Amino acid sequence: MNGDADISIPAGLLANPGRARVLLALADGRALPASVLAAEAGVAASTASEHLAKLADGGMLAVERHGRHRYYRIVSADVIAAVEALAQIAPPMPVRSLREHTRAHALRQGRLC
């Protein structure tokens, strides 16, 4: 017999801004390498590796190997739905560059579809 869901586990994974940015970068369903995700999250490659390992261990990401590279993908539509639901109630982050503005605009437009 199972008890209530322990939402603190996925919430803890999403509580870190770097991990949240990684999941937002993957929310469109693409598989991306760690180097791209590190840039998207604005963290060093070693920090991104730690975040990616935690997200994979937590069951949110799947890892695919292609040669020397590892590509990360969100495991299910449920994870994307949870990230999108949180994005709906989260306060907006300040935009510091044209790239951030363009990306934020594209995400807002995509959520309307």
Summary of the structure (lengths in Angstrom):
residues: 113
radius of gyration: 14.4
end to end distance: 39.6
largest distance: 51.7
contacts: 272
relative contact order: 0.13
helix: 58%
strand: 12%
